[in-house]
Amino acid sequence: MVIGIIHKIVNWGIKKNIKPLITCFLIFGLPVYFIISIYLLLRSNNINANQNEIFFLYTAISWVWIGAISIWYYDKKLVVNFISNIQPLLKNKESCNFVPDSIKKYRKMIMVPWVTVVIVAYLLSMDYMVNRLAFSGFLDLFHFLFMLVIVIMAALTGIGFCGVINTFVLIYKVYKHCDLVVDPYNIDELGGLSIFGHLTIRTTMLFSTGALCVPILIIISRALNPAFSIGIYSLIGIFSLFILLSFIAPNYLVYKKAKIEKDEGLVMLNDKLRFLSQQILYKDTDTRVLLLYNDLRNYYQDLKNTSLFPFNTKIFISLISSVIFPAVMIFVEKTISKFAG
């Protein structure tokens, strides 16, 4: 339902010649900013939160519209382009009927528990909301508006988890059911495998944007009970590890599959070279056989030297940036809090 709404709104914007990023900001971001700003103005005399807390609150809720555009981009650009671009690499296209949303029927199993956990965590933070943000209590109108924003964010982050899993499932299908062409002369100099690297790194980067919520989580946990900070830091560490695994796990499958295809190709070429060498050695052969032998020998060497890791330096740098992004947000929070304090 949430994904369908996002798609319809962005498609409406496209028909009006509005860029998807701007559409998501105007429809999903601006109303949330407006609600938070009105609340802060109305209760400015009672709010005890520091400026850095307000800043990081805005940073966190920015993920409402960033999450929306990320979901649209993943569904309508990233996965669609992957399915289209992978076709030349498939030997058995008839066995590889890709479904863009491979885990649609399992999404509720992921979403419902996750959204529930987030809502419970929000309710447990009511002391912070009352003491620092001047909520009058559970029945406060703005409490329900805040909860609505939290539910939306929980749904969007849940969809983000589903996107990571969907990417893995897509590549697992390639590993399990498809035969790949490893082309040593592909322009990407990676045997044509870079499309896997692009899919996984973009999925990883989109997922890592959830780290925008890290500073406010640290602030809330510290305000409620300093002991809670240990748990938050542990969760952030797990989040960083998951970001790394979201890239490594699918690309390991690509490497294994490509190695099988490469080894089979090398064996086949070696047999052909051995046969031709016997012809050249014991029989009279024309120039065409010698040229074929040289071509096959060169192809054999080029295939043998082809890297099977589907990523280059640029992708690797993007991976490192995504993995350390939560740590960067921790550093930013500490720096600004120290400066503001």
C-alpha positions in Angstrom: 0.0 0.0 0.0 2.7 2.5 1.0 4.8 1.6 -2.1 1.8 2.0 -4.3 1.0 5.5 -2.9 4.6 6.6 -3.4 4.6 5.4 -7.0 1.3 7.1 -7.8 2.4 10.4 -6.3 5.8 10.4 -8.0 4.1 9.4 -11.3 1.7 12.3 -10.9 4.6 14.6 -10.5 6.3 13.3 -13.6 3.2 13.9 -15.6 3.3 17.5 -14.3 7.0 17.7 -15.3 8.1 17.8 -11.7 11.2 15.9 -10.8 10.7 12.9 -8.5 13.0 14.4 -5.9 11.1 17.6 -5.7 7.8 15.8 -5.7 8.8 13.7 -2.7 10.1 16.8 -0.9 6.9 18.7 -1.5 4.4 15.9 -0.7 6.2 13.9 1.9 8.8 16.3 3.4 7.3 19.8 3.5 4.1 18.8 5.5 6.2 17.0 8.1 8.5 20.0 8.4 5.5 22.3 8.7 3.9 20.2 11.5 7.1 20.0 13.5 7.8 23.8 13.0 4.3 24.8 14.1 4.5 22.6 17.2 7.9 24.1 18.1 6.6 27.6 17.7 3.4 27.0 19.7 5.3 25.5 22.6 8.6 27.3 22.4 8.2 28.7 25.9 7.9 25.2 27.4 10.4 23.2 25.3 13.6 22.3 27.1 15.3 20.7 24.2 18.6 22.2 23.1 19.2 23.6 19.6 21.2 20.6 18.6 18.3 18.3 19.6 16.0 20.3 17.4 18.5 20.2 14.6 18.8 16.4 14.8 15.1 16.0 15.0 14.8 17.8 11.7 17.6 15.6 10.3 15.8 12.5 11.3 12.4 13.4 9.9 14.1 14.3 6.6 14.2 10.6 6.0 10.4 10.7 5.4 10.9 12.3 2.0 14.4 10.8 1.4 13.0 7.4 2.1 10.1 8.0 -0.3 12.4 9.0 -3.2 14.7 6.1 -2.4 11.9 3.6 -2.6 10.7 5.0 -5.9 14.2 5.0 -7.3 14.9 1.4 -6.2 11.6 0.1 -7.7 11.3 2.1 -10.9 15.0 2.7 -11.9 17.4 0.4 -10.1 15.7 -3.0 -10.4 14.1 -2.3 -13.7 17.5 -1.2 -15.3 19.2 -4.3 -13.7 16.7 -6.7 -15.3 17.1 -5.0 -18.6 20.9 -4.8 -18.6 21.5 -8.3 -17.4 19.8 -9.9 -20.5 23.0 -9.9 -22.7 24.9 -11.7 -19.9 22.4 -14.6 -19.8 22.9 -17.8 -21.8 19.5 -19.3 -20.8 17.1 -16.3 -20.8 14.0 -18.6 -20.8 15.0 -19.9 -17.4 15.5 -16.5 -15.9 12.2 -14.8 -15.7 12.9 -12.0 -13.1 10.1 -10.6 -10.9 11.0 -7.0 -9.8 9.4 -7.5 -6.4 10.5 -11.0 -5.5 9.5 -10.9 -1.9 6.1 -9.1 -2.2 4.1 -11.9 -0.5 6.6 -12.0 2.4 6.8 -8.2 3.0 4.2 -8.2 5.7 6.2 -10.7 7.7 9.0 -8.2 7.8 7.0 -5.0 8.0 4.5 -5.7 10.8 7.1 -6.8 13.4 9.4 -4.0 12.5 6.7 -1.3 12.7 5.5 -2.7 16.0 9.0 -2.5 17.5 9.4 1.1 16.4 6.0 2.1 17.8 6.8 0.4 21.1 10.2 2.1 21.2 8.5 5.5 20.5 6.0 5.0 23.3 8.8 4.0 25.7 10.4 7.4 24.9 7.4 9.4 26.2 9.3 10.7 29.2 11.7 12.4 26.8 8.8 13.8 24.7 7.2 15.2 27.9 10.3 16.6 29.6 12.2 17.9 26.6 9.6 18.5 23.9 6.8 19.7 26.2 4.2 17.0 25.3 1.3 17.4 27.7 0.8 13.6 27.8 -0.4 10.6 25.9 -3.6 12.4 24.7 -1.7 15.4 23.3 -2.9 16.0 19.8 0.7 16.6 18.7 1.7 13.2 20.2 -0.6 11.5 17.7 0.8 13.6 14.9 4.3 12.7 15.9 3.3 9.0 16.1 1.9 9.2 12.6 5.3 10.5 11.4 7.0 7.7 13.3 4.7 5.1 11.8 5.4 6.4 8.3 9.2 6.4 9.0 8.9 2.8 10.4 7.1 1.7 7.2 9.6 3.3 4.9 12.6 1.8 6.8 10.8 -1.5 6.8 10.5 -1.3 3.0 14.2 -0.4 3.0 15.0 -3.7 4.7 12.8 -5.5 2.1 14.7 -3.8 -0.7 18.0 -5.2 0.6 16.5 -8.7 0.8 14.9 -8.3 -2.6 18.3 -7.5 -4.2 19.8 -10.6 -2.6 16.9 -12.7 -3.9 17.3 -11.4 -7.4 21.0 -12.2 -7.5 20.4 -15.6 -5.8 18.1 -16.4 -8.7 20.9 -15.7 -11.1 23.2 -17.9 -9.0 20.7 -20.7 -8.9 19.0 -20.7 -12.2 20.9 -18.7 -14.8 24.1 -19.3 -16.8 26.2 -16.2 -17.2 28.4 -15.0 -20.1 31.8 -13.8 -18.7 33.0 -11.5 -21.4 36.7 -10.5 -21.0 36.2 -7.7 -23.6 33.3 -6.0 -22.0 33.8 -2.3 -21.7 33.6 -2.4 -17.9 36.7 -4.6 -17.7 35.0 -6.8 -15.2 33.6 -9.4 -17.6 30.3 -7.5 -17.7 29.7 -8.2 -14.1 29.7 -4.6 -13.0 25.9 -4.4 -13.3 25.8 -6.6 -10.2 28.1 -4.3 -8.4 26.0 -1.3 -9.4 22.8 -2.9 -8.2 24.2 -3.9 -4.8 26.1 -0.7 -4.1 23.1 1.5 -4.9 20.9 -0.7 -2.7 23.5 -0.5 0.1 23.8 3.3 -0.3 20.0 3.8 -0.2 19.8 1.6 2.9 22.6 3.4 4.7 20.7 6.7 4.5 18.7 5.4 7.5 21.8 6.6 9.6 20.2 10.1 9.5 18.2 8.9 12.4 21.2 7.9 14.5 21.9 11.2 16.3 18.4 11.7 17.6 18.3 8.1 18.8 21.5 8.7 20.8 20.1 11.9 22.3 16.8 10.3 23.3 18.5 7.2 24.8 21.0 9.4 26.7 18.2 11.6 28.1 16.1 8.7 29.2 18.9 6.6 30.8 22.6 6.8 30.0 22.7 3.0 30.2 20.5 2.9 27.2 23.2 4.4 25.1 25.2 1.1 25.2 22.2 -0.6 23.5 21.8 2.1 20.9 25.5 2.0 20.0 25.3 -1.8 19.7 22.3 -1.5 17.4 24.2 1.1 15.3 27.1 -1.3 15.1 24.8 -4.1 13.9 23.3 -1.7 11.4 26.8 -0.9 10.0 27.5 -4.6 9.8 24.2 -5.2 8.0 25.1 -2.5 5.5 28.4 -4.3 4.7 26.7 -7.7 4.4 24.0 -6.2 2.1 26.8 -5.7 -0.4 29.2 -8.6 0.3 26.6 -11.4 0.5 25.0 -11.0 -3.0 28.4 -10.2 -4.7 29.9 -13.4 -3.2 27.2 -15.3 -5.0 28.0 -13.4 -8.2 31.7 -14.3 -7.7 30.9 -18.0 -7.2 28.6 -18.2 -10.2 31.1 -16.3 -12.5 33.9 -18.5 -11.4 32.0 -21.6 -12.4 31.3 -20.1 -15.8 34.9 -19.0 -16.2 36.4 -22.3 -15.2 34.1 -24.2 -17.6 35.0 -21.7 -20.4 38.7 -22.2 -19.8 38.4 -26.0 -19.8 36.5 -25.8 -23.1 39.0 -23.4 -24.7 41.9 -25.5 -23.4 40.4 -28.6 -25.1 40.1 -26.7 -28.4 43.6 -25.4 -28.2 45.0 -28.8 -27.5 43.1 -30.2 -30.5 44.3 -27.4 -32.8 47.9 -27.8 -31.6 47.8 -31.4 -32.5 46.6 -30.5 -36.0 49.4 -27.9 -36.4 52.0 -30.3 -35.1 51.2 -33.4 -37.1 49.3 -32.2 -40.2 49.6 -29.7 -42.9 47.5 -26.8 -41.9 46.5 -23.6 -43.7 46.8 -20.1 -42.3 43.2 -20.1 -41.1 44.0 -22.8 -38.5 47.0 -20.9 -37.2 45.0 -17.7 -37.0 42.2 -19.5 -35.1 44.7 -21.0 -32.7 46.3 -17.6 -32.0 42.8 -16.0 -31.5 41.7 -18.8 -29.1 45.0 -18.6 -27.2 44.6 -14.9 -26.8 41.0 -15.3 -25.7 42.0 -17.9 -23.2 44.6 -15.6 -21.6 42.2 -12.7 -21.6 39.5 -14.8 -20.0 41.9 -16.2 -17.5 43.0 -12.7 -16.4 39.4 -11.4 -16.1 38.5 -10.2 -12.6 35.4 -11.8 -11.2 34.8 -9.3 -8.4 31.9 -7.2 -9.8 33.1 -3.9 -8.5 35.8 -1.3 -9.2 37.5 1.4 -7.1 34.6 3.8 -7.3 32.1 1.2 -6.0 34.6 0.2 -3.3 34.9 3.8 -2.1 31.1 4.1 -2.1 30.9 0.9 0.0 33.3 2.2 2.6 31.4 5.5 2.7 28.1 3.7 3.3 29.5 1.5 6.0 31.1 4.3 8.0 28.1 6.7 7.5 26.5 5.7 10.8 29.8 6.3 12.6 30.1 9.7 10.8 26.7 10.6 12.2 27.7 9.6 15.7 30.8 11.9 15.3 28.6 14.7 14.0 26.2 14.3 16.9 29.0 14.4 19.5 30.8 17.3 17.9 27.7 19.5 17.6 26.4 18.5 21.0 29.8 19.5 22.5 29.8 22.7 20.6 26.2 23.6 21.6 26.9 22.6 25.2 
